[in-house]
């Protein structure tokens, strides 16, 4: 026969203890939310140094004369239109811009353009399919531009990418 003690269900913590724990967890969550909000509010504040008016929205052409010491420079490359490696009857048109840390000579921009043209000709369709394919293509293009410019190209902006 079983003991009477074994048949009775165990009792959990009292309602007072459960209420106190719920209150402690709620206060901790509110405090962490408040602290996180304060941290993010401070991190997202605009910098105290305003942008120079002469650099706002500046787009320089490759052949344009550049003045030294003007900061970041955006240079639009000539459109790249060529066929890709596989399938050979698929054409790609890509328009890109390069963000330099300082103004660079037009010859560097032309070297980057030719290097990107040669790279795009080696692409296969499966390499650029989907979102991850686009991210890999952008990373490869940025790496090539950075290497060709000895680190002066900080970012490559793909404005248009069309495969036909």
PyMOL commands that set and color helices and strands:
alter all, ss='L'
color gray80, all
select helices_A, chain A and resi 4-7+15-43+53-55+106-120+125-127+130-148
alter helices_A, ss='H'
color red, helices_A
select strands_A, chain A and resi 59-61+73-76+80-83+91-100+153-163
alter strands_A, ss='S'
color yellow, strands_A
deselect
rebuild
show_as cartoon
